[in-house]
C-alpha cells in the first residue's frame, strides 16, 4: 500500500476546507459587498472594484465550492492501477 504524497495531502486538506464552507454558503447565503480584481480592455490599469453580491450569487458560489471540493478530494484519493 502506497503512502499519500504531500500534494495529495494538500489536496485533501483543501477539499476539507471547501466542503463545509460551500455547504454553509449554499444553505445560508448572505449578500454583501466584495472586492473584485479587474483590468481595463487592454489589460492596463489593474485595480480593485467593489461589487454587490446578492444571496443568489452567494448560493451559486457555495455550490461551486462544494463541486470543486468534491472534485479535488476525488482526484487526491484516486490511484491509477499500474
C-alpha positions as CSV (number, residue, x, y, z in Angstrom):
1,X,0.0,0.0,0.0
2,X,1.4,3.3,-1.1
3,X,1.5,6.4,1.1
4,X,0.0,9.7,0.2
5,X,2.3,12.3,-1.2
6,X,2.5,15.9,0.1
7,X,0.4,17.2,-2.9
8,X,-2.3,14.6,-2.2
9,X,-2.5,15.5,1.5
10,X,-2.6,19.2,0.5
11,X,-5.5,18.4,-1.9
12,X,-7.4,16.6,0.8
13,X,-6.9,19.5,3.2
14,X,-8.2,21.9,0.6
15,X,-11.2,19.7,0.0
16,X,-11.9,19.5,3.7
17,X,-11.9,23.4,3.8
18,X,-14.0,23.9,0.7
19,X,-16.8,21.4,1.6
20,X,-18.1,22.9,4.9
21,X,-17.6,26.5,3.6
22,X,-19.5,25.7,0.5
23,X,-22.3,24.0,2.5
24,X,-22.6,27.0,4.8
25,X,-22.8,29.4,1.8
26,X,-25.3,27.2,0.0
27,X,-27.6,26.7,3.0
28,X,-27.4,30.2,4.5
29,X,-26.5,32.6,1.6
30,X,-25.8,36.2,2.6
31,X,-25.4,39.1,0.2
32,X,-22.8,41.7,0.7
33,X,-20.0,43.7,-0.9
34,X,-16.9,42.0,-2.1
35,X,-13.8,43.3,-3.9
36,X,-13.1,42.1,-7.4
37,X,-9.8,42.4,-9.3
38,X,-10.2,43.8,-12.8
39,X,-8.3,45.5,-15.7
40,X,-9.4,47.7,-18.5
41,X,-9.9,46.4,-22.0
42,X,-6.2,46.5,-22.9
43,X,-5.0,44.8,-19.7
44,X,-3.6,48.0,-18.4
45,X,-4.5,49.8,-15.1
46,X,-5.1,46.8,-12.8
47,X,-7.3,47.8,-9.8
48,X,-10.0,46.5,-7.4
49,X,-13.6,47.5,-7.6
50,X,-16.3,46.9,-5.0
51,X,-19.2,44.7,-6.3
52,X,-22.5,43.9,-4.7
53,X,-23.2,40.2,-4.3
54,X,-26.8,39.0,-4.0
55,X,-27.8,36.0,-1.9
56,X,-28.4,34.0,-5.1
57,X,-24.9,34.7,-6.3
58,X,-23.6,33.7,-2.9
59,X,-25.5,30.4,-3.0
60,X,-24.1,29.7,-6.5
61,X,-20.6,30.3,-5.1
62,X,-21.3,27.8,-2.3
63,X,-22.5,25.2,-4.8
64,X,-19.3,25.7,-6.9
65,X,-17.2,25.4,-3.8
66,X,-18.9,22.1,-3.0
67,X,-18.3,20.8,-6.5
68,X,-14.6,21.9,-6.5
69,X,-14.1,20.4,-3.0
70,X,-15.5,17.0,-4.1
71,X,-13.5,17.0,-7.3
72,X,-10.2,17.9,-5.6
73,X,-10.9,15.2,-2.9
74,X,-11.6,12.5,-5.5
75,X,-8.6,13.4,-7.6
76,X,-6.4,13.4,-4.4
77,X,-7.6,9.9,-3.4
78,X,-7.7,8.3,-6.8
79,X,-4.8,6.0,-7.6
80,X,-4.0,4.8,-11.0
81,X,-3.9,1.0,-11.3
82,X,-0.4,0.0,-12.5
